[in-house]
Amino acid sequence: MLGLTVTGQRIDARRAVLECRVIDPDDCCHECGDRARSLGTQSRYLAHEPFGCRPTTLLVRVRRYQCEPCNRYWADDLRAAAEPRAKVSRGGLAWALKALVVDHLSVSRIAAGLGVAWNTANDAVLSEGHRQLINDPTRFHGVAVIGVDEHVWRHTRRGDNYVTVIIDLTPVRDKTGPARLLVAPRVSWRPG
């Protein structure tokens, strides 16, 4: 649940835009408890999981507040919908990670599905992958057989790129599924 409610929509052949507001406004001061004065809204755009074949954007109207006795300012909390300064919603991140890991889509296709630049999609997928997969302390539970694999890409102008990955081969040995990625360090560049 993103903590948002849809208040309007615009759908055309190329894109879907959903106008949203935060369900529970944060209009009480955290310092003194007084009811705050509304200062209007700001618009925040978040790429979201595609609607059909269209990229979907959440246009979130974020309310801003001021507590006059404390002279304190703040805005609605959007952490349920997205990380601070994020360009992709949590729903979009879940879709992108599933598209990469389960559906084997390329980052280019994920970027097109989200309607964002390649770098934005790549950074979002890497961050979410680290948050959900790499930082998970239980990801090594049940691992009995590991493998090491090195890949090289020879299509770069500056030389070859190498990456070494560690994979769990236990599901392959037990015939319960495919191998799964355990560790993938950053790609390193070596002059060729």
C-alpha positions as CSV (number, residue, x, y, z in Angstrom):
1,M,0.0,0.0,0.0
2,L,1.4,3.3,-1.0
3,G,-0.7,5.5,1.3
4,L,-2.2,7.4,-1.7
5,T,-5.6,7.8,-3.1
6,V,-6.3,8.5,-6.8
7,T,-8.2,11.7,-7.4
8,G,-8.0,12.0,-11.1
9,Q,-6.6,10.3,-14.2
10,R,-5.5,11.1,-17.8
11,I,-4.9,8.3,-20.1
12,D,-3.8,8.6,-23.7
13,A,-2.2,6.4,-26.3
14,R,1.3,6.9,-24.9
15,R,1.0,7.4,-21.1
16,A,-1.3,7.2,-18.1
17,V,-1.1,9.9,-15.4
18,L,-2.8,9.3,-12.1
19,E,-3.3,12.3,-9.8
20,C,-3.0,11.3,-6.2
21,R,-3.1,12.7,-2.6
22,V,-1.9,11.3,0.6
23,I,-4.7,9.4,2.4
24,D,-3.8,10.5,5.9
25,P,-2.8,14.2,6.0
26,D,-0.1,15.1,8.5
27,D,-1.7,18.4,9.6
28,C,-0.9,18.3,13.3
29,C,2.4,19.8,14.6
30,H,4.8,17.3,16.0
31,E,6.2,19.8,18.5
32,C,3.1,21.4,20.1
33,G,0.2,19.4,18.7
34,D,-1.7,22.4,17.3
35,R,-3.5,22.1,14.0
36,A,-1.4,23.5,11.2
37,R,-2.3,26.0,8.5
38,S,-2.2,24.6,4.9
39,L,0.2,26.4,2.6
40,G,-1.1,24.7,-0.6
41,T,0.4,21.8,-2.5
42,Q,3.5,20.9,-4.4
43,S,3.5,18.4,-7.3
44,R,5.8,15.4,-7.2
45,Y,6.0,13.0,-10.2
46,L,6.8,9.4,-9.6
47,A,7.2,6.7,-12.3
48,H,4.9,3.8,-11.4
49,E,4.3,0.3,-12.8
50,P,2.9,0.3,-16.3
51,F,-0.8,0.4,-16.9
52,G,-1.2,-2.1,-19.8
53,C,1.5,-1.2,-22.3
54,R,1.6,2.5,-21.1
55,P,4.1,4.0,-18.8
56,T,2.3,5.3,-15.7
57,T,3.2,8.4,-13.8
58,L,1.8,9.3,-10.3
59,L,1.3,13.0,-10.0
60,V,1.2,13.3,-6.2
61,R,-0.1,16.5,-4.8
62,V,1.9,17.0,-1.6
63,R,0.3,19.3,1.0
64,R,2.6,21.7,2.8
65,Y,1.9,23.0,6.3
66,Q,2.9,25.6,8.8
67,C,2.5,25.6,12.6
68,E,2.0,29.3,13.4
69,P,2.8,29.0,17.2
70,C,6.0,27.0,16.5
71,N,6.8,28.6,13.2
72,R,7.6,25.1,11.9
73,Y,7.1,24.0,8.3
74,W,6.7,20.4,6.9
75,A,4.9,18.5,4.1
76,D,2.9,15.3,3.9
77,D,5.0,12.1,4.5
78,L,5.4,10.2,1.2
79,R,7.8,7.5,2.5
80,A,5.1,4.8,2.0
81,A,4.9,5.7,-1.7
82,A,8.6,6.3,-2.4
83,E,12.0,7.1,-0.8
84,P,12.8,10.8,-0.4
85,R,14.0,12.3,-3.7
86,A,13.2,9.0,-5.5
87,K,11.9,9.2,-9.1
88,V,10.2,5.8,-9.0
89,S,7.4,4.7,-6.7
90,R,7.7,1.6,-4.5
91,G,5.2,-0.1,-6.8
92,G,7.3,0.8,-9.8
93,L,10.4,-0.6,-8.1
94,A,8.7,-3.9,-7.3
95,W,7.6,-4.1,-10.9
96,A,11.1,-3.3,-12.2
97,L,12.8,-5.8,-10.0
98,K,10.4,-8.6,-11.0
99,A,10.7,-7.6,-14.6
100,L,14.5,-7.9,-14.4
101,V,14.8,-11.0,-12.2
102,V,11.7,-13.1,-13.2
103,D,10.8,-11.9,-16.7
104,H,14.4,-11.3,-17.8
105,L,13.7,-7.9,-19.3
106,S,16.6,-5.6,-20.1
107,V,17.1,-2.3,-18.3
108,S,16.3,-0.5,-21.6
109,R,12.9,-2.3,-21.7
110,I,12.3,-1.6,-18.0
111,A,13.1,2.1,-18.5
112,A,10.7,2.2,-21.4
113,G,8.0,0.5,-19.3
114,L,8.5,3.0,-16.5
115,G,8.8,6.0,-18.9
116,V,12.2,7.1,-17.4
117,A,15.8,7.4,-18.6
118,W,18.0,4.3,-18.7
119,N,20.2,5.7,-15.9
120,T,17.1,6.3,-13.7
121,A,15.8,2.8,-14.2
122,N,19.3,1.2,-13.7
123,D,20.0,3.2,-10.5
124,A,16.5,2.4,-9.1
125,V,16.8,-1.4,-9.9
126,L,20.3,-1.6,-8.4
127,S,19.2,0.2,-5.2
128,E,16.1,-1.9,-4.8
129,G,18.0,-5.1,-5.6
130,H,20.6,-4.2,-2.9
131,R,17.9,-3.3,-0.4
132,Q,15.8,-6.5,-1.0
133,L,18.3,-9.1,-2.1
134,I,21.9,-8.2,-1.2
135,N,21.1,-6.7,2.2
136,D,19.0,-9.7,3.2
137,P,20.8,-11.6,5.9
138,T,18.9,-14.9,5.1
139,R,19.9,-15.0,1.4
140,F,22.6,-17.6,2.1
141,H,20.2,-20.0,4.0
142,G,19.9,-23.3,2.3
143,V,23.0,-22.8,0.1
144,A,24.9,-26.0,-0.3
145,V,26.5,-25.7,-3.7
146,I,28.1,-22.5,-5.1
147,G,29.6,-21.6,-8.4
148,V,31.7,-18.7,-9.7
149,D,31.3,-17.3,-13.1
150,E,33.1,-14.5,-14.9
151,H,31.6,-12.6,-17.9
152,V,33.4,-10.3,-20.3
153,W,31.8,-7.8,-22.6
154,R,34.0,-6.9,-25.6
155,H,31.8,-4.2,-27.1
156,T,33.1,-1.2,-25.2
157,R,35.2,1.6,-26.8
158,R,37.7,1.7,-24.0
159,G,38.4,-2.1,-23.7
160,D,36.8,-5.0,-22.0
161,N,34.5,-5.1,-19.0
162,Y,34.7,-8.0,-16.6
163,V,32.3,-9.1,-13.8
164,T,32.7,-12.0,-11.5
165,V,29.5,-13.4,-9.9
166,I,28.8,-16.0,-7.3
167,I,25.7,-18.2,-7.8
168,D,23.8,-20.7,-5.8
169,L,23.7,-24.0,-7.7
170,T,21.8,-25.9,-5.0
171,P,18.4,-25.7,-6.9
172,V,20.1,-27.0,-10.1
173,R,21.6,-29.9,-8.2
174,D,18.3,-30.7,-6.4
175,K,16.3,-30.2,-9.7
176,T,14.0,-27.7,-7.9
177,G,14.7,-24.6,-10.1
178,P,17.3,-22.4,-11.7
179,A,20.5,-21.1,-10.2
180,R,20.2,-17.8,-8.3
181,L,22.6,-14.9,-8.0
182,L,24.2,-14.5,-4.6
183,V,26.9,-11.9,-5.1
184,A,27.6,-9.6,-8.1
185,P,30.3,-7.0,-7.5
186,R,30.4,-3.8,-9.6
187,V,31.6,-4.2,-13.1
188,S,35.3,-3.3,-13.4
189,W,37.0,-2.0,-16.5
190,R,40.3,-3.4,-17.7
191,P,42.1,-2.0,-20.7
192,G,42.2,-4.5,-23.5
